Every structure is written in C-alpha cells, then in structure tokens.
Amino acid sequence: MSTAQMRSAGVGRGRLAGLVRAGRVERVARGLYRWTDSDITEHHSLALASRSIRGSVVCLLSALQFHGLTTQMPHEVWLAIDRRRGGPPRRRAVPLRLFRLSGACFSSGIERHRIEGVTIRVYSVAKTIVDCFKFRSKVGLDVAMEALREGWRERRFKMDDLWHYAEVCRVARVMRPYVEMEVS
C-alpha cells in the first residue's frame, strides 16, 4: 500500500514509523509498504512495478511470463507506457525496462488482474505475441516464435484477435509467414 492509502486508513506518519520499527510493516520502496506477514506471490515484482508507474501495462517478456508462455525469466519488469508521458520515474521499486507506445498500439488488448491487492494491467496473450514480433530485435525472433507456437498449441488466443492487433501495431506483413508456418 502507498503512504496515501495508509493515511486514508487512519494510519499517520508517526504510527507508520512505529509499525515499521516494530517489524509489522516493511518498507518496500519509497512510499510503498506491505505487512510483513502478507503472502508474496511469484508476480510480486509486477505488483510493485505497477504501483511505481501509474498507467503502465505489463508487456513483452514479463507478460509472456505472466501468461505462462515462455521459459525466459526476465530480471527486469518490462512495462509499456504512453509515449506522451514524461520521463521515467526517478524512484523504482524494482528494475524496469520501459517501452513507449502510442495510440491504439498502447491502449488495445489490456486485461486487468488482481495481484496481492493491486490491480495490474497486462496485455492479452494475442497482443503480447504481436508485440513480441514488433519488438523482435529486443526480445528475439526465437522468443516470438516460441510464444506464437505455445499460445496456438494451447488455444490461448483467437486468430481474429491476433490479426486485429497485428493490424493495429502495423506488423501484419511481418507476422504473416510465421503464422502461416505455425498454423498449417
């Protein structure tokens, strides 16, 4: 929870400092706290990153890992932010890798999930696969192909959704031969 949430719950600065000293509350990052006895999930870093940068969306390798479509374990949380947003945050709770997207490419395909009491925004499976092809120089074509193969094999997306996001992100021509190879 943030300092503002603690204040709205009736916990002032002095009491918060006392809870931290007593070991009941842990300071995770500047302005972010958690109860020491709370459960930490495998997606804890996604919750912290989403709290650090409002309006961000979990993308690419982090989204693939969240959806269980890759064997890659990113050491950073990969987030998409709106291109019009100002500079990167000065204080980071976890290591981040930011990607600036604009328009429909940024705003389409967003799902909301609840992790450790925090609502995070994650791109859908189809949108994540399209993004992997769009940023294939960053993630690697092999990772994009693996995600496409696994997602199709597990029936995790509809082909119509994949083509819709490919058109929105302007990578349909790039993806066409790879998709035809996988689904035929």
Secondary structure, 3 states (H helix, E strand, C coil): CEHHHHHHCCCCHHHHHHHHHHCCEEEEECCEEEECCCCCCCCHHHHHHHHHCCCCEECHHHHHHHHCCCCCCCCCEEEEEECCCCCCCCCCCCCEEEEEECHHHHHCCEEEEEECCEEEEEECHHHHHHHHHHCHHHHCHHHHHHHHHHHHHCCCCCHHHHHHHHHHCCCHHHHHHHHHHHHC
